């Protein structure tokens, strides 16, 4: 399996689906199912029962996972594809639009 090109903490833009054009920070990455959780994107309504942690219960709005193919990395305010290259003896991600190393 190849390395994931989007990581937790990256800023991404949605390029397909109902939230197309929205930007947000990646909260979580599900590598097994190739899905990401993005802050403020793909909001769903969840009905919760009262519990010890949540005494009140009720209706909660939260983010839902979206396919990783529907997001692109934002690098310096511009969306870009991500590639990998060797920097000395270390493998690093780089922005294909500019050729700059991301991390």
C-alpha positions in Angstrom: 0.0 0.0 0.0 1.3 3.5 -0.9 1.8 6.3 1.6 -1.1 8.7 2.2 -0.7 12.0 0.5 -3.0 13.8 3.0 -2.1 13.9 6.7 -3.8 15.0 9.9 -3.4 18.8 10.3 -3.2 19.6 6.6 -5.3 22.3 5.1 -7.4 21.0 2.2 -10.1 22.1 -0.2 -13.0 20.0 -1.3 -13.0 19.5 -5.1 -16.2 17.3 -5.5 -19.5 16.8 -3.8 -22.1 18.9 -2.0 -19.4 20.9 -0.2 -17.3 21.7 -3.3 -15.1 24.7 -2.7 -15.1 24.6 1.1 -11.7 24.6 2.9 -10.8 23.2 6.2 -8.3 21.4 8.4 -8.0 17.6 8.4 -9.1 16.3 11.8 -8.6 12.6 11.1 -7.5 10.2 8.4 -8.9 6.7 7.9 -6.1 4.9 6.0 -7.9 1.6 5.7 -11.0 3.1 3.9 -9.2 6.1 2.2 -11.4 8.7 3.9 -10.8 11.9 5.7 -12.6 14.0 8.4 -12.4 17.7 7.5 -13.4 20.5 10.0 -16.7 22.1 9.0 -17.3 19.9 5.9 -19.9 17.2 5.3 -21.9 18.1 8.4 -24.5 15.6 9.5 -27.2 15.6 12.1 -26.9 12.9 14.8 -29.6 12.1 17.3 -28.1 11.0 20.6 -29.6 9.3 23.6 -28.9 10.7 27.1 -25.9 9.0 28.7 -23.5 9.4 31.5 -21.2 11.6 29.3 -24.1 13.5 27.7 -26.9 14.0 30.3 -29.1 16.0 28.0 -29.0 14.0 24.7 -30.6 15.5 21.7 -29.6 16.6 18.2 -25.9 17.1 17.5 -24.3 18.4 14.3 -20.9 16.8 13.5 -18.6 16.2 10.6 -18.8 13.0 8.5 -15.9 11.3 6.7 -15.5 12.0 2.9 -13.5 10.2 0.3 -9.8 11.3 0.2 -10.1 11.6 -3.6 -12.6 14.5 -3.1 -10.0 16.7 -1.4 -6.8 18.4 -2.5 -4.0 19.9 -0.4 -3.8 23.6 0.0 -0.3 24.9 -0.1 0.2 28.7 0.2 -3.5 29.3 -0.6 -3.4 27.3 -3.9 -4.6 23.7 -4.4 -1.9 21.3 -5.6 -1.3 17.6 -6.1 1.2 15.9 -3.8 4.2 13.9 -4.8 7.0 12.2 -2.9 10.7 12.6 -3.5 14.0 11.8 -1.7 15.6 14.7 0.1 19.0 13.2 1.0 18.1 9.9 2.7 14.6 11.1 3.8 11.4 10.7 1.9 9.4 14.0 1.8 6.1 15.3 0.4 6.3 18.1 -2.1 3.7 20.3 -3.9 3.6 19.4 -7.6 2.4 22.9 -8.5 5.4 24.7 -7.1 8.0 21.9 -6.5 8.4 23.1 -2.8 8.8 20.6 0.0 5.7 20.5 2.2 7.1 18.9 5.4 
